[in-house]
């Protein structure tokens, strides 16, 4: 099997190489639009602006020239992406029952194929299909020399309330100071070996990579992302994502896989 470090033609870094990892093994039942023609299809494969949602995500990662490659961690027996292989990314059935298990499986797969413990890995939600190449590059710029790493995040813009539930329904308990509150987004960028250890220690309760790093005593860097980098979670989110992608010209996502690193390869991934 070809060694990924030898095969990847992305520029190197004295701080280690950069890898993308997209956990793509979930179902996301809450997001399936009512009346969808294929309600059993995982949300990341439902069409948005003319293409499966996850392809818009992968198009953004394909534009990041510093990435040595991006691994899409899918569930066992998931063959949806078999027809969409690219020079910039590849997929493996290393997904688990939870997000943390899927990321752990993906990190181990990267190590098994030549990635180094000190390399950086950028973990990104498959359903955050509005992330841009510029945002990913900005995260790398901000974190590649950081001692911990960091994540894209969005400063909380709305007034925040806590609630109490009683006989009269759900009521406001208090207004919370929002000045230091951020909405965690992805990608989240950390050293591969340290992140793997953090996730193994914390287990399935880790809802994101930063929380696992925090449990080890680290303080990840918050890098401003944007309001449009939201995760498609509910049916209404599909319409909003479609509107943004259409405005950007997102219906031509596959056409954006161009050039030496980004050409679609119908016969398979050149990393293998």
C-alpha positions in Angstrom: 0.0 0.0 0.0 1.4 3.4 -0.9 2.6 5.4 2.0 0.4 8.5 2.4 3.3 10.8 3.4 5.2 9.9 0.2 2.1 10.2 -2.0 0.7 13.5 -0.7 2.1 16.4 -2.6 1.0 19.1 -0.1 3.8 21.4 1.1 5.4 20.3 4.4 5.7 22.3 7.6 8.4 22.3 10.3 5.5 21.8 12.8 4.2 18.7 11.0 1.8 17.9 8.2 -1.9 18.8 8.1 -4.6 16.3 7.7 -8.4 16.7 7.4 -10.7 14.2 9.2 -14.5 14.2 8.5 -16.6 12.0 10.8 -19.4 10.9 8.5 -20.9 7.8 10.2 -24.0 9.4 11.8 -27.6 9.4 10.7 -28.8 12.8 11.8 -32.5 11.7 12.0 -33.5 15.1 13.4 -32.5 16.9 10.2 -34.3 14.7 7.7 -36.9 17.0 5.9 -40.5 15.9 6.1 -41.5 14.1 2.9 -37.9 13.4 1.9 -37.9 10.8 -0.9 -35.2 8.8 0.9 -35.9 9.3 4.6 -33.5 6.5 5.6 -30.6 8.2 3.9 -28.2 9.8 6.4 -28.5 13.6 6.4 -25.0 14.2 5.1 -26.0 12.5 1.8 -29.3 14.4 1.3 -29.1 16.8 -1.7 -28.4 20.4 -1.1 -28.0 22.9 -4.0 -27.8 20.0 -6.4 -25.3 17.8 -4.7 -25.1 15.6 -1.6 -24.5 17.8 1.4 -21.1 16.3 2.3 -19.7 17.1 -1.1 -20.0 20.8 -0.4 -18.0 20.2 2.8 -15.3 18.3 0.9 -15.1 20.9 -1.8 -14.0 23.4 0.9 -11.3 21.0 2.2 -10.2 20.2 -1.4 -9.3 23.9 -1.8 -6.8 23.8 1.1 -3.5 23.2 -0.6 -1.6 22.6 2.7 -3.6 19.5 3.5 -1.8 16.3 2.8 -5.2 14.6 2.5 -8.6 14.4 4.1 -10.1 11.1 5.4 -13.8 10.7 5.5 -14.7 8.2 8.3 -17.9 6.4 7.2 -19.9 3.6 8.8 -19.3 0.0 8.0 -21.1 -1.1 4.8 -21.6 2.6 3.8 -20.8 2.7 0.1 -22.4 6.0 -0.8 -19.1 7.8 -1.5 -17.7 5.0 -3.7 -18.7 7.0 -6.8 -17.2 10.3 -5.6 -13.6 9.5 -5.0 -11.2 12.4 -5.3 -7.5 13.1 -5.3 -8.0 15.4 -2.3 -9.9 13.0 0.0 -10.7 9.3 0.5 -13.1 7.4 2.7 -12.8 4.3 4.9 -15.3 2.3 7.0 -13.8 3.2 10.3 -16.8 4.9 11.9 -18.3 3.9 15.2 -21.5 4.3 17.2 -20.6 7.8 18.5 -18.8 10.8 17.1 -15.9 10.2 19.5 -15.6 6.6 18.4 -15.6 7.6 14.7 -12.9 10.2 15.3 -10.8 7.7 17.2 -11.2 5.3 14.3 -10.2 7.9 11.8 -7.1 9.0 13.8 -6.0 5.4 14.1 -6.5 4.9 10.3 -4.4 8.0 9.6 -1.6 6.7 11.9 -1.8 3.2 10.2 -1.3 4.9 6.8 1.8 6.9 7.7 0.6 10.1 9.5 2.8 11.0 12.4 1.8 11.5 16.1 3.0 15.2 15.9 1.1 15.9 12.7 -1.9 18.3 12.9 -5.4 17.0 12.2 -8.4 19.2 11.5 -11.6 17.4 12.5 -14.8 18.8 10.9 -18.5 18.0 11.0 -19.7 16.5 7.7 -22.9 18.5 8.1 -21.2 21.9 8.4 -21.3 22.3 4.6 -21.0 26.1 4.6 -17.4 26.2 5.9 -15.1 27.9 3.4 -11.5 27.2 2.3 -10.5 30.6 3.6 -11.8 29.8 7.1 -9.9 26.5 7.1 -6.7 28.2 6.0 -7.3 30.9 8.6 -7.6 28.3 11.4 -4.3 26.7 10.2 -2.6 30.1 10.2 -3.7 30.8 13.7 -2.9 27.4 15.2 0.1 25.9 13.5 2.5 27.5 15.9 0.2 27.2 19.0 1.2 24.9 21.8 -2.3 23.4 22.0 -4.3 24.0 18.8 -7.7 25.5 18.5 -11.1 25.6 16.9 -13.3 27.9 14.8 -16.0 29.5 17.0 -18.6 32.2 16.9 -19.1 34.8 19.5 -22.6 34.4 21.0 -24.7 37.2 19.4 -28.0 36.6 21.2 -29.2 37.3 24.8 -28.8 34.0 26.7 -31.3 32.7 29.2 -31.4 29.8 31.7 -34.8 28.1 32.2 -36.8 26.5 34.9 -39.7 24.1 34.2 -42.7 23.9 36.4 -46.5 23.7 36.5 -46.8 26.8 34.4 -44.4 25.6 31.7 -40.9 26.6 30.9 -40.0 30.0 32.3 -36.9 32.2 32.4 -34.8 31.6 35.4 -32.1 34.2 34.7 -30.2 36.1 32.0 -26.6 34.9 31.6 -23.7 37.2 30.8 -22.8 36.5 27.2 -19.6 38.5 27.0 -17.4 35.4 27.3 -19.7 32.9 25.6 -18.8 31.3 22.2 -20.5 28.8 20.0 -18.0 26.0 19.2 -17.7 25.2 15.6 -15.4 23.0 13.4 -12.8 22.4 12.2 -11.0 21.7 15.4 -7.3 21.4 15.0 -4.9 19.5 17.3 -1.9 17.3 17.3 -2.9 13.8 16.2 -1.3 11.8 19.0 -2.4 14.1 21.8 -6.0 14.3 20.5 -6.2 10.5 20.2 -5.1 10.1 23.8 -7.5 12.7 25.0 -10.5 11.1 23.2 -9.6 7.6 24.4 -9.4 8.9 28.0 -12.7 10.8 27.9 -14.6 8.2 25.9 -18.0 8.5 24.2 -19.1 11.5 26.3 -16.8 13.8 24.4 -19.1 15.9 22.2 -16.2 17.5 20.4 -12.5 17.4 20.2 -11.9 20.6 22.2 -13.8 19.2 25.2 -11.5 16.2 25.3 -8.5 18.4 25.2 -9.9 20.6 27.9 -10.4 17.5 30.1 -6.6 17.0 29.9 -6.1 20.6 31.2 -5.4 22.3 27.8 -7.0 25.6 26.7 -7.7 25.5 23.0 -7.5 28.7 21.0 -10.8 30.3 19.9 -10.5 31.4 16.3 -13.5 33.5 15.0 -15.4 31.6 12.4 -18.8 33.0 11.2 -22.5 32.6 11.6 -22.9 30.7 8.3 -20.6 27.9 9.6 -23.6 26.2 11.3 -24.3 22.5 11.5 -27.3 21.3 9.5 -29.3 19.8 12.4 -33.0 20.4 11.8 -35.2 20.3 8.6 -35.3 24.1 8.3 -31.5 24.1 8.2 -31.5 22.5 4.7 -33.4 25.4 3.2 -31.0 27.9 4.8 -27.9 26.0 3.6 -29.3 25.7 0.1 -29.9 29.4 -0.1 -26.4 30.2 1.0 -24.8 27.6 -1.3 -26.9 28.7 -4.3 -25.9 32.3 -3.7 -22.2 31.2 -3.7 -22.7 29.1 -6.8 -22.6 25.9 -4.7 -24.6 23.9 -7.3 -21.3 23.5 -9.2 -19.5 21.9 -6.2 -18.1 19.0 -8.3 -16.8 21.5 -10.9 -14.7 23.0 -8.1 -12.7 19.8 -7.9 -10.2 20.9 -10.5 -6.5 20.9 -10.9 -3.8 18.4 -10.0 -4.9 17.8 -6.4 -8.6 18.3 -6.9 -9.6 16.3 -10.0 -12.3 13.7 -9.4 -10.9 10.2 -10.1 -13.6 7.8 -11.1 -11.2 4.8 -10.8 -10.2 5.4 -7.2 -8.0 7.5 -5.0 -4.3 7.9 -6.0 -3.3 7.6 -2.4 -3.9 3.8 -2.7 
